[in-house]
Amino acid sequence: MKKSFILFGLSLLVLVLVACGGTTNESTENMEPVSSDNNTATTTQEKLKFRASSGVPDKHFWYRGMFKPLTDAVAADTNDQITFDVFNAGELVELGNEYDALLSGQIDIALTLMPPYDPARFPYTEAVMLPLLSSDAEIAQKAFANVMSSDREIKDGKTYYELEFGDKGLVAFANPPTEPYVFSTTKTNFESVSDFTQSIRIRTASRVHEILSKELGITGQSLPISDAYDALSRNALDGILYNAPDWIAFGLDEVIKYTITGANFGHFVGHTAMTENTWNKLTPEVQEIFQKRALEAAAGGATLTKSETQQNIDSNVAKGGKIIEFNDVNPEVKSLIEEAIVNSWTQWISNLEAQGHAGKEMALLWRDELVQAGATLPQEIMDL
C-alpha cells in the first residue's frame, strides 16, 4: 500500500491506522449491502463503529470543515454500516499524542495526527511550515494534495507518502491546511530591530519555527496550541506564531495585542489517520468512499478557514488588537524578517541532511508544488 495506494486517487492523503482495539463490530445480522457512488459495484461491508479522537474543539475549522463532514458523509454513503464515535478537544487523547494512541489501540482513527509535532518519527511533513512570501489555505491545499500523491522520489527510491506513512503501516489523509501563520504578541510592537531580543518568548509549533525564531533573535518555545491561551494569559509566553482564523476557537483574539500580517510564516497540516489493519476492514467500495470524501472535505475546509480570516481579525481588533501590515513595518525590520525567511529554508534543509534525511529533496518538492499552485517564494529559494 505504498505508491500504488497513493496513485489510486489520493491527493490529500494522511490517515493513520494502527491496532484498532476500540473498533466495535456490530452484529452481522445487521449487515447490509454498501454501494459505491456510481452504483456499479456492491459488496457486503461488516458494520463497524470507529473510535476517533480530535485534539481540537468543535469550533475549530478542522472539525467543522473536515471531521464532521467526512464522518457524516461516510456514514450516510454506507447506510450507517460505518459510523464514528468522535471525541473532541483532547477529551480522549491530548493533542499531539494521537500516534501512540493509535499504536496502543486506544483509538481507531486519529483525526488530528500532528506530524510537525513529532519530527523524530515524521521528519518531512514540517516542510509545510517553511515561511513564504504569499500563499493561502486553498493554494496550500492544492500543493499538499499533490505532495501526498506525488510519485517523485525523495530518498531510497521512496516517495514522501511512503517514507512518512506507508513505511509505518499507516493510511493517512491530509486535513485542510491552515491559513498562513502570522506573528502576534501580547505587549511588544516590533518597531525596530532592537525589539527582537531573546527575552521575547514565542510559541512555536515545529522545528521550522524554532529555526525562524533563532534567525529573528527571539526565543521559540514549543507548545501545543491548546495550551497557548493559558500561557499567554499568565505571561509565560509573549507571543505566538499562529494562523488568524483559529484565534476565536482558542480564545486568542482576547489576548493578542499586536500582529504582523502580510508575511507568510508557513502553513500547518495535520492528518486524519488509521492503521492499515483498520483500513483493510473496509471493503474496496467503502475505501473509495472514504478517499473521495476525505479529499472533498479537505478542499472545503481550506475554503472555510480562508473565509473566516477577517472575522477573527475583526474580533481581535474590537478587543484592542492592532494589525500591522508587513509592507508598513520599519524597513530594517522588514529586511530582518525577509532574511530570516530564506535562512529558515536553508537551515532546515541542512539540519535534515545532517540527520540522514533528504531535506533538500523534500523542500524542493514542496516549493515546486507551491509555485505550481500559485504561491510566491523568495528568489533565493527559487534558485535552490
C-alpha positions as CSV (number, residue, x, y, z in Angstrom):
1,M,0.0,0.0,0.0
2,K,2.7,2.4,-0.9
3,K,2.9,4.0,-4.3
4,S,0.0,2.0,-5.7
5,F,-2.2,3.3,-2.9
6,I,-1.2,6.9,-3.4
7,L,-1.7,6.7,-7.1
8,F,-5.2,5.1,-6.6
9,G,-6.7,8.5,-6.2
10,L,-5.5,10.3,-3.0
11,S,-4.3,13.8,-3.5
12,L,-4.6,14.8,0.1
13,L,-3.6,11.7,2.0
14,V,-2.9,11.3,5.6
15,L,-4.8,8.7,7.7
16,V,-3.1,6.8,10.4
17,L,-4.4,3.4,11.4
18,V,-2.8,1.1,14.0
19,A,-4.1,-1.8,16.1
20,C,-7.8,-0.9,16.3
21,G,-8.6,-2.1,19.8
22,G,-11.5,0.3,20.1
23,T,-13.4,-0.8,16.9
24,T,-16.9,-2.1,17.6
25,N,-18.0,-4.9,15.3
26,E,-21.8,-4.7,15.2
27,S,-24.0,-7.9,14.9
28,T,-23.6,-9.5,11.5
29,E,-27.4,-9.8,11.4
30,N,-27.5,-6.1,10.6
31,M,-25.1,-6.3,7.7
32,E,-26.4,-4.5,4.6
33,P,-25.1,-4.0,1.1
34,V,-23.0,-0.9,0.6
35,S,-22.6,0.5,-2.9
36,S,-20.1,2.9,-4.3
37,D,-21.4,6.3,-5.5
38,N,-21.6,5.2,-9.2
39,N,-23.7,2.1,-8.2
40,T,-21.6,-0.1,-10.4
41,A,-20.3,-2.4,-7.6
42,T,-21.9,-3.7,-4.5
43,T,-20.3,-5.7,-1.7
44,T,-21.1,-6.6,1.8
45,Q,-19.5,-4.4,4.4
46,E,-19.3,-5.5,8.0
47,K,-20.9,-3.0,10.3
48,L,-18.2,-1.1,12.2
49,K,-18.1,1.8,14.7
50,F,-14.7,3.5,14.9
51,R,-13.4,5.4,17.9
52,A,-12.0,8.7,16.6
53,S,-10.1,11.3,18.5
54,S,-9.6,15.0,17.8
55,G,-7.4,17.2,19.9
56,V,-9.1,20.4,18.8
57,P,-12.5,21.8,19.9
58,D,-15.6,21.6,17.8
59,K,-15.3,25.3,17.0
60,H,-12.1,24.6,15.1
61,F,-12.3,24.6,11.3
62,W,-10.8,21.2,11.1
63,Y,-13.9,19.8,13.0
64,R,-16.4,22.0,11.1
65,G,-14.7,21.8,7.7
66,M,-13.2,18.3,7.8
67,F,-14.1,15.9,10.6
68,K,-17.8,16.3,10.8
69,P,-18.4,16.5,7.0
70,L,-16.2,13.4,6.5
71,T,-17.7,11.2,9.2
72,D,-21.2,12.3,8.4
73,A,-20.7,11.6,4.6
74,V,-19.1,8.2,5.1
75,A,-21.9,7.1,7.5
76,A,-24.5,8.3,5.0
77,D,-22.8,6.8,2.0
78,T,-22.5,3.4,3.7
79,N,-26.1,3.4,5.1
80,D,-24.6,3.6,8.6
81,Q,-22.5,0.5,8.2
82,I,-19.5,2.6,9.1
83,T,-20.1,5.0,12.0
84,F,-17.9,7.0,14.3
85,D,-17.7,7.8,18.0
86,V,-15.9,11.1,17.9
87,F,-14.1,12.7,20.9
88,N,-13.2,16.3,20.6
89,A,-10.8,18.8,22.4
90,G,-8.5,16.1,23.6
91,E,-11.2,14.5,25.7
92,L,-9.9,11.1,24.9
93,V,-6.3,11.8,23.7
94,E,-4.4,15.0,24.2
95,L,-3.4,16.9,21.1
96,G,-0.1,15.6,19.8
97,N,-0.4,12.1,21.4
98,E,-2.5,10.5,18.7
99,Y,0.2,8.4,17.1
100,D,0.9,6.5,20.3
101,A,-2.8,6.1,20.9
102,L,-3.2,4.5,17.5
103,L,-0.3,2.1,18.2
104,S,-1.7,1.1,21.5
105,G,-5.2,0.6,20.2
106,Q,-6.7,3.3,22.4
107,I,-8.3,4.8,19.2
108,D,-9.1,3.6,15.8
109,I,-8.8,6.9,13.9
110,A,-6.6,9.9,14.7
111,L,-8.4,12.9,13.4
112,T,-5.5,15.1,14.5
113,L,-2.4,13.2,13.8
114,M,0.2,16.0,14.0
115,P,3.5,15.1,12.2
116,P,5.1,18.5,12.7
117,Y,4.8,17.9,16.5
118,D,6.8,14.7,16.1
119,P,9.7,15.3,13.7
120,A,11.7,12.4,15.1
121,R,9.2,10.0,13.6
122,F,7.8,12.2,10.9
123,P,10.7,14.3,9.6
124,Y,9.3,15.5,6.3
125,T,5.8,17.0,6.9
126,E,7.1,20.0,8.7
127,A,8.3,21.4,5.4
128,V,4.8,22.9,5.0
129,M,5.8,25.2,7.9
130,L,8.6,26.8,6.0
131,P,7.9,30.6,5.6
132,L,6.9,32.1,2.3
133,L,6.1,35.5,0.8
134,S,2.5,34.8,-0.2
135,S,0.0,31.9,-0.2
136,D,-3.3,31.0,1.4
137,A,-5.1,27.8,2.6
138,E,-6.5,27.0,-0.8
139,I,-3.2,27.3,-2.5
140,A,-1.5,25.2,0.2
141,Q,-4.3,22.6,0.0
142,K,-3.8,22.1,-3.7
143,A,0.0,22.0,-3.3
144,F,-0.1,19.5,-0.4
145,A,-2.6,17.3,-2.2
146,N,0.0,16.9,-5.0
147,V,2.7,16.2,-2.4
148,M,0.6,13.4,-0.9
149,S,0.0,11.8,-4.3
150,S,3.4,12.6,-5.8
151,D,5.5,9.7,-7.3
152,R,8.6,11.9,-7.1
153,E,11.4,10.0,-5.2
154,I,12.6,11.6,-2.0
155,K,15.0,9.0,-0.7
156,D,15.9,5.4,-1.3
157,G,13.5,5.2,-4.2
158,K,10.5,6.1,-2.0
159,T,8.0,8.9,-2.2
160,Y,7.1,11.4,0.6
161,Y,3.9,9.3,1.4
162,E,5.8,6.1,1.5
163,L,8.5,7.4,3.8
164,E,6.2,9.3,6.1
165,F,3.2,7.0,6.4
166,G,3.4,3.8,4.3
167,D,6.6,2.6,6.0
168,K,4.8,3.0,9.4
169,G,1.8,0.9,8.4
170,L,-0.4,3.9,8.2
171,V,-3.1,5.1,5.9
172,A,-3.3,8.9,6.0
173,F,-5.4,11.8,4.6
174,A,-4.3,15.4,4.9
175,N,-6.5,17.7,6.8
176,P,-7.1,21.2,5.4
177,P,-4.0,23.4,5.7
178,T,-4.3,26.4,7.9
179,E,-4.2,29.9,6.6
180,P,-0.7,31.5,6.7
181,Y,0.8,31.7,10.2
182,V,1.3,35.3,11.4
183,F,3.4,36.8,14.2
184,S,1.5,38.0,17.2
185,T,2.5,39.4,20.6
186,T,0.8,40.5,23.8
187,K,3.0,43.5,24.6
188,T,5.7,44.2,22.1
189,N,5.1,46.1,18.9
190,F,8.2,45.4,16.8
191,E,9.0,48.9,15.7
192,S,12.8,48.4,15.4
193,V,15.3,45.6,15.1
194,S,16.3,46.2,18.7
195,D,12.9,44.9,19.8
196,F,13.9,41.4,18.7
197,T,15.6,40.0,21.8
198,Q,15.9,36.6,23.4
199,S,13.7,37.8,26.2
200,I,10.7,37.6,23.8
201,R,9.3,34.1,24.1
202,I,7.2,33.0,21.2
203,R,5.1,29.8,20.9
204,T,6.3,27.6,18.1
205,A,4.7,24.5,16.5
206,S,7.7,22.9,14.9
207,R,11.4,22.9,14.4
208,V,10.9,25.2,11.5
209,H,9.6,27.9,13.7
210,E,12.3,27.3,16.2
211,I,14.8,28.0,13.4
212,L,12.8,31.1,12.4
213,S,12.8,32.3,16.0
214,K,16.5,32.0,16.3
215,E,17.1,33.8,13.0
216,L,14.9,36.6,14.3
217,G,16.8,36.8,17.6
218,I,13.9,35.8,19.8
219,T,13.2,32.6,21.8
220,G,11.0,29.9,20.5
221,Q,9.1,27.7,22.9
222,S,7.4,24.5,21.5
223,L,3.8,24.2,22.8
224,P,0.5,22.7,21.7
225,I,-1.8,25.5,20.6
226,S,-4.4,24.2,23.0
227,D,-2.1,25.4,25.8
228,A,-1.3,28.8,24.3
229,Y,-4.2,30.8,25.8
230,D,-3.2,29.9,29.3
231,A,0.5,30.6,28.7
232,L,-0.2,34.0,27.2
233,S,-2.6,34.9,30.0
234,R,0.0,34.0,32.6
235,N,2.7,35.9,30.8
236,A,4.6,32.6,30.4
237,L,4.7,33.5,26.7
238,D,5.0,36.9,25.0
239,G,3.5,35.9,21.6
240,I,2.7,33.2,19.1
241,L,3.2,32.1,15.5
242,Y,-0.3,31.0,14.5
243,N,-3.0,31.5,11.9
244,A,-5.7,34.1,12.4
245,P,-8.8,32.1,11.6
246,D,-8.2,29.9,14.7
247,W,-8.0,32.8,17.1
248,I,-11.6,32.8,18.3
249,A,-11.7,29.0,18.6
250,F,-8.9,29.1,21.2
251,G,-9.7,32.5,22.8
252,L,-6.5,34.0,21.4
253,D,-8.4,37.0,20.0
254,E,-8.8,38.2,23.6
255,V,-5.1,38.3,24.5
256,I,-3.2,39.2,21.3
257,K,-2.3,42.9,21.0
258,Y,0.0,43.2,18.0
259,T,0.1,41.1,14.8
260,I,2.2,41.4,11.7
261,T,0.2,40.2,8.7
262,G,1.2,40.1,5.0
263,A,4.2,37.8,5.6
264,N,3.6,34.1,5.4
265,F,5.2,32.2,8.3
266,G,4.2,28.9,6.9
267,H,1.1,26.7,6.9
268,F,0.3,23.8,9.2
269,V,-1.1,20.4,8.0
270,G,-2.4,17.7,10.3
271,H,-3.8,14.4,9.2
272,T,-6.6,12.0,9.7
273,A,-5.1,8.6,10.0
274,M,-5.5,5.0,10.8
275,T,-3.5,1.8,10.6
276,E,-3.5,-0.4,7.5
277,N,-5.1,-3.1,9.7
278,T,-8.1,-0.8,10.3
279,W,-8.2,0.3,6.7
280,N,-8.3,-3.3,5.5
281,K,-11.5,-3.8,7.4
282,L,-13.2,-1.6,4.9
283,T,-14.3,-3.1,1.5
284,P,-12.8,-1.6,-1.6
285,E,-16.0,0.3,-2.3
286,V,-16.1,1.8,1.2
287,Q,-12.4,2.7,0.9
288,E,-13.2,4.5,-2.3
289,I,-16.0,6.4,-0.5
290,F,-13.6,7.3,2.4
291,Q,-10.9,8.6,0.0
292,K,-13.3,10.7,-2.0
293,R,-15.0,12.2,1.0
294,A,-11.7,13.0,2.7
295,L,-10.4,14.8,-0.4
296,E,-13.7,16.8,-0.7
297,A,-13.7,17.7,2.9
298,A,-10.0,18.9,2.8
299,A,-10.8,21.2,-0.1
300,G,-13.9,22.5,1.6
301,G,-12.2,23.0,4.9
302,A,-9.4,25.1,3.2
303,T,-12.1,27.4,1.7
304,L,-13.9,27.6,5.0
305,T,-10.8,28.7,7.0
306,K,-9.8,31.2,4.4
307,S,-13.3,32.8,4.5
308,E,-13.0,33.2,8.3
309,T,-9.8,35.2,8.5
310,Q,-11.4,38.6,8.5
311,Q,-13.9,37.6,11.1
312,N,-11.2,36.6,13.6
313,I,-9.1,39.7,12.8
314,D,-12.1,42.0,13.4
315,S,-12.8,40.2,16.7
316,N,-9.2,40.8,17.8
317,V,-9.3,44.5,16.7
318,A,-12.6,45.0,18.6
319,K,-10.8,43.8,21.7
320,G,-7.9,46.1,21.4
321,G,-5.7,44.3,19.0
322,K,-3.6,46.1,16.4
323,I,-2.8,44.8,12.9
324,I,0.4,45.9,11.2
325,E,0.9,45.1,7.5
326,F,4.3,43.7,6.6
327,N,4.9,46.3,3.9
328,D,4.3,49.0,6.6
329,V,6.9,47.9,9.1
330,N,10.2,49.6,9.6
331,P,12.4,48.8,6.6
332,E,15.1,47.3,8.8
333,V,12.5,45.1,10.5
334,K,11.2,44.0,7.1
335,S,14.7,43.1,5.9
336,L,15.4,41.1,9.0
337,I,12.2,39.1,8.5
338,E,12.9,38.5,4.8
339,E,16.4,37.3,5.6
340,A,15.0,35.0,8.3
341,I,12.6,33.5,5.8
342,V,15.3,32.5,3.5
343,N,17.6,31.3,6.2
344,S,14.9,29.1,7.7
345,W,14.7,27.1,4.4
346,T,18.5,26.6,4.1
347,Q,18.9,25.8,7.8
348,W,16.0,23.3,7.9
349,I,17.5,21.6,4.8
350,S,20.9,21.5,6.4
351,N,19.5,20.1,9.7
352,L,17.6,17.2,8.0
353,E,20.6,16.4,5.7
354,A,22.8,16.1,8.8
355,Q,20.3,13.6,10.3
356,G,20.5,11.4,7.2
357,H,17.2,12.7,5.7
358,A,16.6,14.1,2.2
359,G,15.9,17.6,3.4
360,K,16.7,19.3,0.1
361,E,14.6,16.9,-2.0
362,M,11.6,17.4,0.3
363,A,12.0,21.2,0.3
364,L,12.2,21.3,-3.5
365,L,9.1,19.1,-3.8
366,W,7.1,21.5,-1.5
367,R,8.5,24.6,-3.2
368,D,7.6,23.3,-6.7
369,E,4.1,22.3,-5.8
370,L,3.5,25.7,-4.0
371,V,4.6,27.6,-7.0
372,Q,2.5,25.5,-9.3
373,A,-0.5,26.2,-7.1
374,G,0.1,30.0,-7.1
375,A,2.3,30.8,-4.1
376,T,5.2,33.3,-4.1
377,L,8.6,32.5,-2.6
378,P,11.8,34.5,-2.2
379,Q,14.1,34.3,-5.3
380,E,16.8,32.7,-3.2
381,I,14.5,29.8,-2.6
382,M,13.6,29.6,-6.3
383,D,17.3,29.4,-7.1
384,L,17.9,26.4,-4.9
